[in-house]
Amino acid sequence: MDFQQLIFLLLPLLAGVLLDALIGDPAWLPHPVVGMGKLIGGAEKALNHGARRMLKGALTAVILIGATYTLFWWFIPFCNGVNRWLGVGVSAIFIFYFLAGKTLIKEVRMVFKAVDESLEKGRKQLSRIVGRDTAQLDAQEIRTAALETLAENLSDGVIAPLFWYMLLGIPGMAAYKMINTLDSMIGYKTERYKDFGCWAAHIDDIANWIPARLTAWLMVLSAGRPGLLRFVNKYGRQHASPNSGYPESALAGILDCRFGGTHTYFGQEFYKPYIGENPRELTTDDARQAIRINVISEVIMVILVIAVRALF
């Protein structure tokens, strides 16, 4: 690979990551993931009733994921064929769209600031970034939920998209975002979604199996505490999710705190096993440390992606 080829290979990634770090996801900017959500919502409304809900949900998930991958598999080379710099620009824009690092960091900061002012403000701010019901949460539960979400988002919103970009380029990254959006909308074990969203949840589990564990390793590496891998292995596998427990346990170990407990989703209670043993009060300093770990982990992952794509 010559120098020019290397530049065209790496420039979209670096530009997309930089854009996400600088501006995140402005509310005024049209977003392809919003379009994915509308497609999923329309399909769910049309199909999630009557008989064979699991089959209809499976077909919905497979068709939407396959169509997304195929669309980008055609579109990105088309842009490159028209003009190489057009391809670079379009690729950078989609990498920017498919990363969600800056936005969640900003939201978590706002949750900690809001809950310091009042419980009501904290609950309202938290409801912007979690699927669970927040109306009855106390201050400790609000801070805990925000940090759990930050750890999960590092995996789902940053490391996993970069992992699939590393393996399959923009089409893989786009397909992963469709998988993750499907899971976040219909992958719940509630009465409404348990059949229709069953396949979406399982596909998401498969797509995140390696990225979730990779995220935990990167977090431990970022903290300079490799001994925490034993803590991660102990608590990560105890989580109700086959994946979420790994980044959460990494952060709980780094902060020496406790995550988990009973949460309410759509009026139904779900128990998540505790991760960690120290139920201490969380503070704004913990949020700052967690955010620093997120940023360092992302930087290491970007370097890893650059190295792999440059070599292979």
Disulfide bonds with the S-S distance in Angstrom:
none
